[in-house]
Amino acid sequence: KFAMVAPDVQIDDGKGTILISSEEGETEANNHRKLSDFGIRNGTRLQADDFLQDYTLLINVLHGEDLEKDVEFEVVGDTPERIGPKPSEPTSRNISNGSDDGAQPSTSTGNQQ
């Protein structure tokens, strides 16, 4: 759903509990476990990072009883296919001194030693 290639997912609680690792075999023991086994409940936040794409998500887990039949979860919010490409910024700028802060080269005529 999130178009991640090699995600690392951890509980965003400051303890660093890793649920999914991009390192092969590191978290295979977690595959059969339920979210509740990790203390994940309504309101828990997960942090998902995909280093290969420089892509990070914060996921808020919300419990709901009103899902359609045979639907296990629902993603609500902006997923990558809904976001679309970012508008490109102008590529050419007139920069006279290597900086775009508006500073101009010095024109002082004082004695220099």
LUMMILUM-495679 format. One record per atom (N, C-alpha, C): z, y, x. Coordinates in steps of 0.1 Angstrom, whole numbers, padded with zeros to 4 digits, always signed. Last residue first. Layout:
ZYX
...
# end
This chain:
+0029+0463+0459
+0032+0460+0473
+0029+0445+0476
+0014+0487+0439
+0018+0473+0440
+0019+0470+0455
+0018+0515+0419
+0017+0510+0433
+0022+0496+0433
+0002+0514+0387
+0013+0517+0396
+0010+0511+0409
-0015+0512+0366
-0021+0516+0378
-0010+0519+0389
-0019+0486+0340
-0011+0496+0348
-0017+0499+0361
-0029+0469+0323
-0038+0479+0328
-0031+0490+0336
-0026+0434+0316
-0020+0447+0321
-0031+0456+0326
-0042+0419+0288
-0040+0420+0302
-0034+0433+0306
-0024+0415+0257
-0036+0419+0264
-0032+0420+0279
-0014+0392+0231
-0011+0400+0243
-0024+0403+0251
-0019+0375+0210
-0023+0389+0208
-0020+0398+0221
-0015+0349+0214
-0004+0356+0208
-0007+0371+0207
-0032+0330+0225
-0036+0335+0212
-0024+0343+0205
-0042+0330+0258
-0031+0330+0249
-0036+0335+0236
-0062+0336+0276
-0057+0322+0276
-0045+0320+0266
-0070+0362+0272
-0062+0359+0283
-0056+0345+0283
-0087+0362+0249
-0091+0369+0261
-0083+0366+0273
-0101+0343+0225
-0088+0344+0233
-0092+0350+0246
-0113+0338+0195
-0115+0347+0206
-0102+0350+0213
-0119+0304+0187
-0111+0316+0186
-0114+0325+0197
-0132+0277+0169
-0135+0288+0179
-0125+0300+0176
-0124+0260+0149
-0124+0255+0163
-0126+0266+0173
-0103+0261+0121
-0114+0267+0129
-0113+0263+0143
-0093+0228+0110
-0090+0242+0114
-0102+0248+0121
-0101+0208+0082
-0102+0211+0096
-0099+0226+0099
-0079+0193+0059
-0090+0203+0062
-0090+0207+0076
-0073+0158+0061
-0068+0172+0063
-0080+0181+0065
-0085+0134+0037
-0085+0140+0050
-0079+0154+0050
-0061+0120+0013
-0074+0124+0018
-0073+0131+0031
-0040+0112-0005
-0039+0124+0003
-0053+0129+0008
-0045+0087-0016
-0044+0099-0025
-0044+0112-0017
-0044+0070+0005
-0057+0071-0002
-0057+0083-0012
-0017+0073+0014
-0028+0077+0022
-0041+0079+0014
+0003+0084-0015
-0001+0074-0005
-0013+0078+0002
+0026+0104-0028
+0013+0105-0022
+0011+0094-0012
+0042+0086-0056
+0041+0096-0046
+0027+0096-0039
+0053+0053-0059
+0051+0066-0066
+0051+0077-0056
+0046+0020-0063
+0046+0031-0053
+0044+0044-0061
+0065-0006-0075
+0055+0004-0078
+0057+0015-0068
+0069-0042-0077
+0073-0029-0073
+0061-0019-0076
+0061-0064-0092
+0073-0065-0084
+0078-0051-0080
+0047-0074-0122
+0047-0063-0112
+0061-0063-0105
+0049-0092-0143
+0044-0097-0130
+0042-0086-0119
+0048-0066-0167
+0050-0081-0164
+0042-0084-0151
+0058-0034-0155
+0050-0043-0163
+0052-0057-0158
+0092-0021-0153
+0079-0024-0147
+0071-0034-0156
+0117-0011-0160
+0106-0009-0169
+0092-0012-0163
+0139-0010-0144
+0138-0022-0152
+0125-0022-0160
+0144+0000-0110
+0138+0002-0123
+0137-0011-0131
+0157+0017-0082
+0157+0005-0090
+0152+0009-0104
+0142+0031-0054
+0147+0034-0067
+0146+0021-0076
+0141+0041-0022
+0141+0029-0030
+0149+0032-0043
+0121+0062-0004
+0133+0061-0013
+0132+0049-0022
+0109+0063+0028
+0108+0056+0015
+0121+0056+0008
+0092+0082+0050
+0105+0080+0045
+0103+0074+0031
+0069+0074+0075
+0072+0076+0061
+0087+0074+0059
+0046+0083+0101
+0060+0080+0097
+0061+0083+0082
+0023+0078+0126
+0024+0078+0111
+0038+0074+0108
+0006+0071+0148
+0014+0083+0148
+0017+0087+0133
-0007+0046+0148
-0013+0057+0140
-0006+0070+0140
+0010+0031+0163
-0004+0031+0166
-0012+0042+0159
+0035+0034+0151
+0033+0040+0164
+0018+0041+0167
+0046+0038+0122
+0035+0031+0127
+0030+0039+0140
+0077+0035+0105
+0069+0041+0116
+0058+0032+0120
+0098+0041+0079
+0087+0032+0083
+0079+0040+0093
+0130+0040+0067
+0121+0048+0075
+0110+0038+0081
+0145+0041+0035
+0139+0034+0046
+0130+0043+0054
+0174+0048+0016
+0162+0053+0022
+0158+0044+0034
+0187+0039-0016
+0187+0037-0002
+0173+0042+0004
+0186+0041-0044
+0189+0053-0036
+0189+0051-0021
+0197+0009-0051
+0191+0021-0057
+0196+0033-0048
+0200-0008-0019
+0203-0007-0034
+0195+0006-0038
+0206-0030+0007
+0196-0020+0001
+0198-0020-0014
+0220-0049+0020
+0227-0038+0014
+0218-0027+0008
+0205-0070+0027
+0207-0060+0037
+0215-0048+0032
+0202-0084+0004
+0209-0090+0015
+0212-0081+0026
+0186-0068-0012
+0200-0067-0014
+0208-0074-0003
+0161-0076-0004
+0165-0063+0000
+0180-0062-0001
+0162-0111+0006
+0160-0100-0004
+0165-0087+0002
+0145-0131+0031
+0156-0124+0026
+0153-0114+0015
+0123-0142+0043
+0128-0148+0031
+0139-0141+0024
+0120-0125+0066
+0109-0126+0056
+0114-0132+0043
+0138-0124+0086
+0140-0115+0075
+0130-0118+0063
+0128-0139+0107
+0140-0144+0099
+0143-0136+0087
+0110-0122+0119
+0105-0133+0110
+0116-0139+0102
+0114-0102+0137
+0121-0101+0125
+0116-0112+0115
+0099-0109+0161
+0112-0103+0162
+0120-0103+0149
+0073-0119+0158
+0084-0128+0158
+0098-0122+0158
+0058-0091+0175
+0056-0104+0168
+0069-0113+0170
+0068-0059+0167
+0069-0070+0178
+0068-0083+0171
+0071-0044+0146
+0058-0046+0150
+0057-0056+0161
+0096-0055+0122
+0092-0050+0135
+0078-0053+0138
+0116-0048+0095
+0103-0053+0099
+0100-0047+0113
+0143-0040+0096
+0138-0050+0086
+0125-0056+0090
+0169-0030+0116
+0154-0032+0116
+0151-0043+0106
+0193-0007+0115
+0190-0020+0111
+0175-0022+0108
+0204+0017+0125
+0192+0012+0131
+0189-0003+0127
+0224+0033+0115
+0228+0021+0122
+0216+0014+0129
+0214+0054+0100
+0220+0057+0113
+0225+0045+0121
+0201+0047+0078
+0215+0049+0076
+0222+0052+0090
+0174+0038+0069
+0177+0051+0074
+0192+0055+0071
+0164+0007+0080
+0173+0014+0070
+0176+0027+0076
+0131+0004+0092
+0145+0003+0094
+0152+0010+0083
+0101-0010+0103
+0108-0004+0092
+0123-0007+0094
+0071-0005+0119
+0085-0008+0122
+0093-0002+0110
+0037-0017+0115
+0049-0009+0111
+0062-0014+0117
+0008-0015+0123
+0018-0022+0130
+0031-0015+0127
-0007-0002+0102
-0013-0013+0110
-0002-0021+0117
-0005+0009+0068
+0000+0008+0081
-0005-0004+0089
-0012+0015+0041
-0022+0015+0052
-0016+0016+0066
+0006+0012+0021
+0007+0024+0029
-0003+0025+0040
+0000-0012+0008
+0000+0000+0000
+0000+0013+0009
# end
